[in-house]
């Protein structure tokens, strides 16, 4: 009998939980941008609020990984959901009050960023705890597909809320989604074997040693970090190029929507194919991001640029479930939250650099040069991982069975894997 992940109660609850909370999160970026610019008329104010959320998240991610391994990650995730619910509901009430305080909103978003730093490392342990190894690829692909679909519809929902009820209701919706998420997590039963209690520095060092001991992992993280830096450059320079050289704001909107569709297609594909070298293929897919960078640099026709971006984001959609599955397979459950936290930290660290340097370089040399250099870097970093032996080997063992093949043990909360790991 085939055990589809959604037949497992623990994963089914997790899937609903993540879909609802992702949809709630997806409405916030557009609503936040509109609300802050309306209230202050300043892009600098928006940057301040975004920075207040981003900085504590990056700084505290390693500590979040330690907490996720020491304690039951389900409990950690539930607690952070409640904190984020309170923060978003506060922002919603502040905006609905008619005279929002930038300081209050910034503090609330900073609190949400702190909670996010502890929540993010728990995501992978939860999947590992609720789904048997042979079926994790499909489970991760389902989660990625739901996330992509939510992000596709999120901006449209945000627009409806902003222009009919007010931006504050987008934050209320996000806050309620976190409350629902916490309620669903409370119903998932997962036994957790905590990591041995030692000093904080020792725990951090152990996670770093696990990372460094696998060449496929740290070299891929360099590639992923480069990709995020390149994405920051494109998102900084792309809107102006689209407006001035490709036909207007509508081209940029079409490009971003095509990217969301591409991500959804990539994640759906990941659930269907069984590559012999999954990490290598996923990293090569990331290298496709050079295509829209080159298209923007050359001011290629709008349809070609939009298609290039859709293809590039399909590469990202494919990588996400493949990467998570291999990481869950290759690392011991007791260090999974820590290595995941380092993954997020190293992958995201280059994004602020891209946001900062891209406009400076464009002002000095024009946008073409920075885009070409960035395209070369992302191609070299992502495709260059093919030279690493571990990248070519990682994930080849324990491949998930094709659709329709038997396997699994039913309710994974009672399985051996459930005894080893916690949850998101």
C-alpha positions as CSV (number, residue, x, y, z in Angstrom):
1,X,0.0,0.0,0.0
2,X,1.3,3.4,-0.9
3,X,1.6,5.8,2.0
4,X,1.2,9.3,0.5
5,X,2.5,11.9,3.0
6,X,-0.9,13.5,3.3
7,X,-2.3,10.2,4.6
8,X,-0.1,10.6,7.7
9,X,-1.9,12.6,10.4
10,X,1.2,14.4,11.6
11,X,2.3,15.6,8.2
12,X,-1.3,16.4,7.1
13,X,-1.6,18.8,10.1
14,X,1.8,20.2,9.3
15,X,0.8,20.7,5.6
16,X,-2.3,22.6,6.6
17,X,-0.4,24.6,9.2
18,X,2.3,25.7,6.8
19,X,-0.1,26.5,4.0
20,X,-2.2,28.8,6.2
21,X,0.7,30.6,7.8
22,X,2.5,31.1,4.4
23,X,-0.6,32.6,2.9
24,X,-0.8,34.9,5.9
25,X,2.8,35.9,5.5
26,X,2.4,36.4,1.8
27,X,0.0,39.3,2.2
28,X,2.3,41.3,4.5
29,X,5.2,42.6,2.2
30,X,2.9,44.5,-0.1
31,X,0.7,45.7,2.7
32,X,3.7,46.8,4.8
33,X,5.2,48.7,1.9
34,X,1.9,50.5,1.1
35,X,1.2,51.2,4.8
36,X,4.6,52.7,5.6
37,X,4.9,54.8,2.5
38,X,1.4,56.1,3.0
39,X,2.1,57.0,6.6
40,X,5.5,58.5,6.2
41,X,6.1,59.2,2.5
42,X,9.6,57.8,2.9
43,X,11.3,54.8,1.4
44,X,13.9,55.2,4.2
45,X,11.2,54.5,6.8
46,X,10.3,51.3,5.0
47,X,14.0,50.3,4.9
48,X,14.2,50.9,8.6
49,X,11.2,48.7,9.4
50,X,12.5,45.9,7.1
51,X,15.9,46.2,8.6
52,X,14.5,45.8,12.1
53,X,13.0,42.5,11.1
54,X,16.0,41.2,9.1
55,X,18.9,42.1,11.4
56,X,17.8,40.2,14.6
57,X,16.7,37.3,12.4
58,X,20.2,36.9,10.9
59,X,22.1,37.5,14.2
60,X,20.0,35.0,16.2
61,X,19.7,32.2,13.7
62,X,22.6,30.1,15.2
63,X,21.1,30.5,18.7
64,X,17.8,29.4,17.2
65,X,19.4,26.3,15.9
66,X,20.8,25.4,19.3
67,X,17.4,25.8,20.9
68,X,15.8,23.7,18.2
69,X,18.1,20.8,18.9
70,X,18.0,21.1,22.7
71,X,14.3,21.4,23.1
72,X,11.4,19.8,21.2
73,X,11.2,21.9,18.1
74,X,7.4,21.5,18.0
75,X,7.2,23.4,21.3
76,X,9.7,26.0,20.0
77,X,7.7,26.5,16.8
78,X,4.4,26.8,18.7
79,X,5.8,29.4,21.1
80,X,7.3,31.5,18.2
81,X,3.9,31.3,16.4
82,X,2.3,32.9,19.4
83,X,4.9,35.6,19.6
84,X,4.6,36.4,15.9
85,X,0.8,36.4,16.2
86,X,1.0,39.0,18.9
87,X,3.4,41.1,16.9
88,X,1.4,41.1,13.7
89,X,-1.9,41.7,15.5
90,X,-0.3,44.7,17.3
91,X,0.8,46.2,13.9
92,X,-2.7,45.6,12.5
93,X,-4.3,47.4,15.4
94,X,-1.8,50.2,15.1
95,X,-2.5,50.7,11.4
96,X,-6.3,50.5,11.9
97,X,-6.1,53.1,14.6
98,X,-5.4,55.8,11.9
99,X,-2.2,57.3,13.4
100,X,0.4,54.6,13.3
101,X,3.7,55.1,15.1
102,X,6.8,54.1,13.1
103,X,8.6,53.3,16.3
104,X,5.9,50.9,17.5
105,X,5.7,49.2,14.2
106,X,9.5,48.8,14.0
107,X,9.7,47.3,17.5
108,X,6.9,44.9,16.7
109,X,8.6,43.8,13.5
110,X,11.9,43.4,15.3
111,X,10.1,41.1,17.8
112,X,8.7,39.1,14.9
113,X,12.2,38.9,13.5
114,X,13.6,37.5,16.8
115,X,10.8,34.9,16.8
116,X,11.5,34.0,13.2
117,X,15.1,33.3,14.0
118,X,14.0,30.6,16.4
119,X,11.2,29.3,14.2
120,X,13.1,28.8,10.9
121,X,15.6,26.1,12.1
122,X,12.7,23.9,13.3
123,X,11.1,23.5,9.9
124,X,13.3,20.7,8.6
125,X,13.3,18.6,11.9
126,X,9.5,18.6,11.8
127,X,9.3,17.1,8.3
128,X,12.0,14.6,9.3
129,X,9.8,13.6,12.3
130,X,6.5,13.2,10.5
131,X,7.5,11.5,7.3
132,X,9.6,8.4,6.7
133,X,12.8,8.9,4.7
134,X,11.7,7.4,1.4
135,X,8.7,9.7,1.2
136,X,10.3,13.0,2.3
137,X,10.9,14.2,-1.2
138,X,7.2,14.1,-2.0
139,X,6.4,15.7,1.3
140,X,8.9,18.5,0.9
141,X,7.7,19.1,-2.7
142,X,4.1,19.3,-1.4
143,X,5.1,21.9,1.1
144,X,7.1,23.9,-1.5
145,X,4.2,23.7,-3.9
146,X,1.7,25.0,-1.3
147,X,4.1,27.7,-0.3
148,X,4.6,28.8,-4.0
149,X,0.8,28.8,-4.6
150,X,0.3,30.9,-1.4
151,X,2.9,33.4,-2.5
152,X,1.3,33.6,-5.9
153,X,-2.0,34.5,-4.5
154,X,-0.8,36.5,-1.5
155,X,0.0,39.9,-3.3
156,X,-3.5,39.8,-4.9
157,X,-5.1,39.2,-1.6
158,X,-3.1,42.0,-0.1
159,X,-4.3,44.4,-2.7
160,X,-7.9,43.5,-2.1
161,X,-7.5,44.0,1.7
162,X,-5.5,47.3,1.3
163,X,-7.9,48.9,-1.1
164,X,-11.1,47.7,0.5
165,X,-10.7,47.3,4.2
166,X,-7.3,48.8,4.9
167,X,-3.7,47.6,5.2
168,X,-4.1,46.8,8.9
169,X,-6.4,43.9,8.1
170,X,-3.6,42.2,6.2
171,X,-1.6,42.1,9.4
172,X,-4.6,40.9,11.4
173,X,-5.0,38.1,8.9
174,X,-1.3,37.2,9.3
175,X,-1.7,37.3,13.1
176,X,-4.7,35.0,13.0
177,X,-2.8,32.6,10.7
178,X,-0.1,32.2,13.3
179,X,-2.8,31.5,16.0
180,X,-4.2,28.8,13.7
181,X,-0.7,27.5,13.1
182,X,-0.1,27.2,16.9
183,X,-3.3,25.4,17.3
184,X,-2.4,22.8,14.6
185,X,1.1,22.3,16.0
186,X,-0.5,21.6,19.4
187,X,-2.2,18.6,17.9
188,X,0.9,17.0,16.4
189,X,2.5,14.4,18.7
190,X,6.2,14.0,18.1
191,X,8.7,12.4,20.5
192,X,12.0,14.2,20.6
193,X,15.5,13.0,21.6
194,X,17.3,16.2,22.6
195,X,20.9,17.0,21.9
196,X,23.3,16.5,24.8
197,X,23.3,19.6,27.0
198,X,26.7,21.4,26.9
199,X,27.8,25.0,26.7
200,X,26.3,27.2,24.1
201,X,29.7,27.7,22.4
202,X,30.2,23.9,22.3
203,X,26.8,23.4,20.7
204,X,27.4,26.1,18.1
205,X,30.9,24.6,17.3
206,X,29.4,21.1,16.9
207,X,26.9,22.4,14.4
208,X,29.7,24.2,12.5
209,X,31.9,21.0,12.5
210,X,29.0,19.0,11.0
211,X,28.6,21.7,8.3
212,X,32.4,21.8,7.5
213,X,32.7,18.0,7.4
214,X,30.6,17.7,4.3
215,X,32.1,19.4,1.2
216,X,28.8,19.2,-0.7
217,X,27.1,21.2,2.0
218,X,29.4,24.1,2.6
219,X,30.3,24.6,-1.1
220,X,26.6,24.5,-2.0
221,X,25.9,27.1,0.7
222,X,28.4,29.4,-0.9
223,X,26.5,29.0,-4.2
224,X,23.2,29.6,-2.5
225,X,24.5,32.7,-0.8
226,X,25.8,34.0,-4.1
227,X,22.3,33.3,-5.6
228,X,20.7,35.4,-2.9
229,X,23.1,38.2,-3.5
230,X,22.3,38.1,-7.2
231,X,18.6,38.1,-6.5
232,X,19.0,41.2,-4.4
233,X,20.8,42.9,-7.3
234,X,18.1,42.0,-9.7
235,X,15.3,43.1,-7.4
236,X,17.0,46.4,-6.8
237,X,17.9,47.3,-10.4
238,X,15.2,45.4,-12.3
239,X,12.1,47.5,-11.6
240,X,13.7,50.7,-13.0
241,X,15.0,48.9,-16.1
242,X,11.6,47.4,-16.7
243,X,10.0,50.8,-16.4
244,X,12.4,52.8,-18.5
245,X,13.6,50.3,-21.1
246,X,11.2,47.4,-21.4
247,X,7.8,48.9,-21.5
248,X,6.7,50.1,-18.0
249,X,5.6,48.9,-14.6
250,X,3.4,46.2,-16.1
251,X,6.5,44.4,-17.4
252,X,7.9,44.2,-13.8
253,X,4.5,42.9,-12.5
254,X,4.4,40.3,-15.2
255,X,8.0,39.3,-14.4
256,X,7.3,38.8,-10.7
257,X,4.1,36.9,-11.4
258,X,5.9,34.7,-13.9
259,X,8.6,34.0,-11.3
260,X,5.9,32.8,-8.8
261,X,4.5,30.5,-11.5
262,X,8.0,29.2,-12.3
263,X,8.6,28.4,-8.6
264,X,5.4,26.5,-8.4
265,X,6.2,24.5,-11.5
266,X,9.7,23.8,-10.2
267,X,8.4,22.5,-6.9
268,X,5.8,20.3,-8.6
269,X,8.5,18.9,-10.8
270,X,10.7,18.0,-7.8
271,X,7.9,15.8,-6.5
272,X,7.8,13.8,-9.7
273,X,11.4,13.3,-10.8
274,X,14.1,11.1,-9.2
275,X,17.5,12.5,-10.3
276,X,20.5,10.3,-9.6
277,X,22.5,13.4,-8.5
278,X,19.9,15.6,-6.8
279,X,22.2,18.2,-5.3
280,X,24.2,18.6,-8.5
281,X,21.1,19.0,-10.6
282,X,19.5,21.4,-8.1
283,X,22.6,23.6,-8.0
284,X,22.7,23.7,-11.8
285,X,19.1,24.8,-11.8
286,X,20.1,27.7,-9.6
287,X,22.7,28.7,-12.2
288,X,19.8,29.6,-14.6
289,X,19.4,32.8,-12.6
290,X,22.1,34.2,-14.8
291,X,19.6,34.3,-17.7
292,X,17.3,37.1,-16.4
293,X,20.4,39.0,-15.3
294,X,21.8,38.8,-18.8
295,X,18.4,39.7,-20.3
296,X,18.1,42.8,-18.1
297,X,21.7,43.8,-18.9
298,X,21.0,43.6,-22.6
299,X,17.5,45.1,-22.4
300,X,16.2,42.1,-24.1
301,X,12.5,42.2,-25.3
302,X,10.1,42.0,-22.4
303,X,8.7,38.5,-23.3
304,X,12.2,37.0,-23.4
305,X,13.1,38.6,-20.0
306,X,9.9,37.5,-18.4
307,X,10.4,33.9,-19.7
308,X,14.0,33.9,-18.5
309,X,12.9,34.9,-15.0
310,X,10.2,32.2,-14.9
311,X,12.8,29.6,-15.9
312,X,15.2,30.9,-13.3
313,X,12.6,30.7,-10.5
314,X,11.6,27.2,-11.6
315,X,15.2,26.3,-10.7
316,X,14.7,27.7,-7.2
317,X,11.4,25.9,-6.9
318,X,13.1,22.7,-7.8
319,X,16.0,23.2,-5.4
320,X,14.0,23.9,-2.3
321,X,12.4,20.5,-1.7
322,X,15.4,18.6,-3.1
323,X,17.8,20.4,-0.8
324,X,15.7,19.9,2.3
325,X,15.2,16.2,1.6
326,X,18.9,15.6,1.2
327,X,19.8,17.6,4.3
328,X,17.2,15.6,6.3
329,X,18.7,12.4,4.9
330,X,22.4,13.2,5.4
331,X,22.5,14.9,8.9
332,X,21.8,13.3,12.3
333,X,18.5,14.4,13.8
334,X,20.2,15.8,16.9
335,X,22.1,18.5,14.9
336,X,19.5,19.1,12.2
337,X,18.2,22.4,13.6
338,X,21.8,23.8,14.0
339,X,23.0,23.0,10.5
340,X,19.7,24.3,9.2
341,X,20.3,27.6,11.0
342,X,23.7,27.9,9.5
343,X,22.2,27.2,6.1
344,X,19.8,30.1,6.5
345,X,22.4,32.4,7.8
346,X,25.0,31.7,5.1
347,X,22.4,31.7,2.4
348,X,20.8,35.0,3.3
349,X,23.8,36.9,4.5
350,X,24.7,38.1,1.0
351,X,21.3,39.6,0.3
352,X,21.8,42.8,2.3
353,X,25.2,43.2,0.5
354,X,23.4,43.0,-2.8
355,X,20.8,45.5,-1.8
356,X,23.5,47.9,-0.7
357,X,26.0,47.6,-3.4
358,X,23.7,47.3,-6.5
359,X,22.5,50.9,-6.5
360,X,26.0,52.3,-5.7
361,X,27.5,50.3,-8.6
362,X,24.7,51.3,-10.9
363,X,25.2,55.0,-10.0
364,X,28.9,54.7,-10.7
365,X,29.0,52.6,-13.8
366,X,25.4,52.1,-15.0
367,X,23.2,49.0,-14.5
368,X,24.7,46.9,-17.3
369,X,28.1,46.3,-15.6
370,X,26.7,45.1,-12.2
371,X,24.2,42.9,-13.9
372,X,26.8,41.2,-16.1
373,X,29.2,40.7,-13.2
374,X,26.5,39.3,-11.0
375,X,25.4,36.9,-13.8
376,X,29.0,35.6,-14.1
377,X,29.3,35.2,-10.3
378,X,26.0,33.2,-9.9
379,X,26.9,31.0,-12.9
380,X,30.4,30.3,-11.6
381,X,29.3,29.7,-8.0
382,X,26.3,27.4,-8.8
383,X,27.6,25.5,-11.8
384,X,31.1,25.3,-10.2
385,X,29.8,23.0,-7.5
386,X,29.9,20.3,-10.2
387,X,33.6,20.1,-9.6
388,X,33.1,19.0,-5.9
389,X,33.0,15.2,-5.5
390,X,30.6,15.4,-2.6
391,X,28.1,17.4,-4.6
392,X,28.0,14.7,-7.3
393,X,27.4,12.0,-4.7
394,X,25.1,13.7,-2.1
395,X,21.6,12.3,-2.0
396,X,22.2,9.3,-4.2
397,X,21.5,6.9,-1.3
398,X,17.9,6.6,0.0
399,X,16.2,8.0,-3.1
400,X,12.4,8.2,-2.7
401,X,10.4,5.6,-4.6
402,X,8.4,6.6,-7.7
403,X,4.8,7.5,-7.4
404,X,2.7,4.4,-6.7
405,X,5.6,2.3,-5.1
406,X,4.9,0.9,-1.7
407,X,6.8,1.8,1.4
408,X,6.6,3.7,4.7
409,X,5.1,2.7,8.0
410,X,1.9,4.6,8.3
411,X,1.6,7.2,11.1
412,X,5.1,8.5,11.3
413,X,4.6,9.9,14.7
414,X,5.1,6.3,15.9
415,X,8.1,5.6,13.7
416,X,11.8,5.3,14.5
417,X,12.4,8.7,12.8
418,X,9.8,10.3,15.1
419,X,11.9,9.2,18.1
420,X,14.9,11.0,16.8
421,X,13.6,14.4,15.7
422,X,11.3,17.2,16.6
423,X,9.3,19.5,14.5
424,X,8.9,22.9,13.0
